[in-house]
Amino acid sequence: MEKINLENIKIEPFSIKHIEEVTTIHSQVLDGWSMKSLIGDLANDSTASYVAVYDGKPVAFCSFVVTDDAELVFICTHQAYRGQGIASKLLMDSIVLELPVGITRVVLEVRSKNEAAISLYEKHNFVKLGVRKNFYSSPADDAIVMELYKDGAKELD
Ligand SMILES: CC(C)(COP(=O)(O)OP(=O)(O)OC[C@H]1O[C@@H](n2cnc3c(N)ncnc32)[C@H](O)[C@@H]1OP(=O)(O)O)[C@@H](O)C(=O)NCCC(=O)NCCS
């Protein structure tokens, strides 16, 4: 694993120049994910996506659907860069610095067995709202619904 200094991580809005690396990051967790779906996201006005860039290359990606609230629909760090605080930085800088100022609340659903993601969200003050039983398939799992009010969110030091 390559050790990185978080000060050298830059958060940027996702754009077409990131597409190859972000497709690689997606394919590490989502079977059958295509570059075409990501290009669709870029063209969608209600989607706001951000990348953590290290040494000129995206190493993590997150995406929100923005309406009255923002819904975090995906966050992923490249396998070779996990466990170094990159998802924390990407998530919180995106929420605090990048999302439109009018957005006050972020919601999300997460697989109940995804301990790493739940721990990431709890670390940043997301609170559990409830459970959607059998929400996911392949494999079957419940969804934990969580929320964060932006005034409870803090930018990372
Ligand atoms: C969840 C994920 C995005 C975390 O990325 P990361 O860059 O490794 O996370 P960070 O290093 O910023 O970790 C921040 C916190 O997340 C939690 N966390 C991260 N990896 C963890 C693990 N393997 N086990 C338990 N908690 C973990 C911890 O609370 C950690 O804080 P700590 O370092 O003080 O203990 C990453 O594991 C991933 O890409 N998973 C696959 C995609 C996914 O499941 N996305 C979420 C649903 S869309």
The ligand as an SDF file (V2000), in Angstrom:
LIG
                    3D

 48 50  0  0  0  0  0  0  0  0999 V2000
  -15.7860    2.4920    3.2420 C   0  0  0  0  0  0  0  0  0  0  0  0
  -14.5410    3.0380    2.4910 C   0  0  0  0  0  0  0  0  0  0  0  0
  -15.0260    4.1030    1.4700 C   0  0  0  0  0  0  0  0  0  0  0  0
  -13.6040    3.6940    3.5020 C   0  0  0  0  0  0  0  0  0  0  0  0
  -12.5330    4.2800    2.7740 O   0  0  0  0  0  0  0  0  0  0  0  0
  -11.1100    4.6180    3.4530 P   0  0  0  0  0  0  0  0  0  0  0  0
  -10.4700    5.6660    2.6060 O   0  0  0  0  0  0  0  0  0  0  0  0
  -10.3630    3.3900    3.7050 O   0  0  0  0  0  0  0  0  0  0  0  0
  -11.6150    5.2360    4.8440 O   0  0  0  0  0  0  0  0  0  0  0  0
  -10.7480    6.1300    5.8740 P   0  0  0  0  0  0  0  0  0  0  0  0
   -9.3340    5.6820    5.8840 O   0  0  0  0  0  0  0  0  0  0  0  0
  -11.0390    7.5670    5.6210 O   0  0  0  0  0  0  0  0  0  0  0  0
  -11.3900    5.6900    7.2560 O   0  0  0  0  0  0  0  0  0  0  0  0
  -12.2480    6.5380    7.9870 C   0  0  0  0  0  0  0  0  0  0  0  0
  -13.0160    5.7380    8.9970 C   0  0  0  0  0  0  0  0  0  0  0  0
  -13.8150    4.7460    8.3400 O   0  0  0  0  0  0  0  0  0  0  0  0
  -13.8700    3.5740    9.1480 C   0  0  0  0  0  0  0  0  0  0  0  0
  -13.2130    2.4580    8.4290 N   0  0  0  0  0  0  0  0  0  0  0  0
  -12.5310    2.5190    7.2670 C   0  0  0  0  0  0  0  0  0  0  0  0
  -12.1160    1.2790    6.9000 N   0  0  0  0  0  0  0  0  0  0  0  0
  -12.5600    0.4400    7.8590 C   0  0  0  0  0  0  0  0  0  0  0  0
  -12.4670   -0.9760    8.0400 C   0  0  0  0  0  0  0  0  0  0  0  0
  -11.8530   -1.7530    7.1500 N   0  0  0  0  0  0  0  0  0  0  0  0
  -13.0770   -1.5240    9.1210 N   0  0  0  0  0  0  0  0  0  0  0  0
  -13.7380   -0.7630   10.0310 C   0  0  0  0  0  0  0  0  0  0  0  0
  -13.8390    0.6060    9.9000 N   0  0  0  0  0  0  0  0  0  0  0  0
  -13.2630    1.1780    8.8470 C   0  0  0  0  0  0  0  0  0  0  0  0
  -13.1120    3.8940   10.4370 C   0  0  0  0  0  0  0  0  0  0  0  0
  -14.0500    4.4960   11.3220 O   0  0  0  0  0  0  0  0  0  0  0  0
  -12.1320    4.9420    9.9520 C   0  0  0  0  0  0  0  0  0  0  0  0
  -11.7120    5.7840   10.9830 O   0  0  0  0  0  0  0  0  0  0  0  0
  -10.3670    5.4120   11.8120 P   0  0  0  0  0  0  0  0  0  0  0  0
   -9.2750    5.3180   10.7860 O   0  0  0  0  0  0  0  0  0  0  0  0
  -10.1880    6.5480   12.7440 O   0  0  0  0  0  0  0  0  0  0  0  0
  -10.6370    4.0820   12.4610 O   0  0  0  0  0  0  0  0  0  0  0  0
  -13.7550    1.8880    1.7760 C   0  0  0  0  0  0  0  0  0  0  0  0
  -13.5950    0.7940    2.6690 O   0  0  0  0  0  0  0  0  0  0  0  0
  -14.3830    1.4100    0.4950 C   0  0  0  0  0  0  0  0  0  0  0  0
  -14.1390    1.9530   -0.5760 O   0  0  0  0  0  0  0  0  0  0  0  0
  -15.2330    0.3590    0.5690 N   0  0  0  0  0  0  0  0  0  0  0  0
  -15.8970   -0.2120   -0.5880 C   0  0  0  0  0  0  0  0  0  0  0  0
  -17.0240    0.6950   -1.0910 C   0  0  0  0  0  0  0  0  0  0  0  0
  -18.1130    0.8680   -0.0460 C   0  0  0  0  0  0  0  0  0  0  0  0
  -18.4870   -0.0680    0.6660 O   0  0  0  0  0  0  0  0  0  0  0  0
  -18.6640    2.1150    0.0210 N   0  0  0  0  0  0  0  0  0  0  0  0
  -19.6950    2.4640    0.9880 C   0  0  0  0  0  0  0  0  0  0  0  0
  -21.0610    2.2190    0.4840 C   0  0  0  0  0  0  0  0  0  0  0  0
  -21.4100    3.0510   -1.0540 S   0  0  0  0  0  0  0  0  0  0  0  0
  1  2  1  0
  2  3  1  0
  2  4  1  0
  2 36  1  0
  4  5  1  0
  5  6  1  0
  6  7  2  0
  6  8  1  0
  6  9  1  0
  9 10  1  0
 10 11  2  0
 10 12  1  0
 10 13  1  0
 13 14  1  0
 14 15  1  0
 15 16  1  0
 15 30  1  0
 16 17  1  0
 17 18  1  0
 17 28  1  0
 18 19  1  0
 18 27  1  0
 19 20  2  0
 20 21  1  0
 21 22  1  0
 21 27  2  0
 22 23  1  0
 22 24  2  0
 24 25  1  0
 25 26  2  0
 26 27  1  0
 28 29  1  0
 28 30  1  0
 30 31  1  0
 31 32  1  0
 32 33  2  0
 32 34  1  0
 32 35  1  0
 36 37  1  0
 36 38  1  0
 38 39  2  0
 38 40  1  0
 40 41  1  0
 41 42  1  0
 42 43  1  0
 43 44  2  0
 43 45  1  0
 45 46  1  0
 46 47  1  0
 47 48  1  0
M  END
$$$$
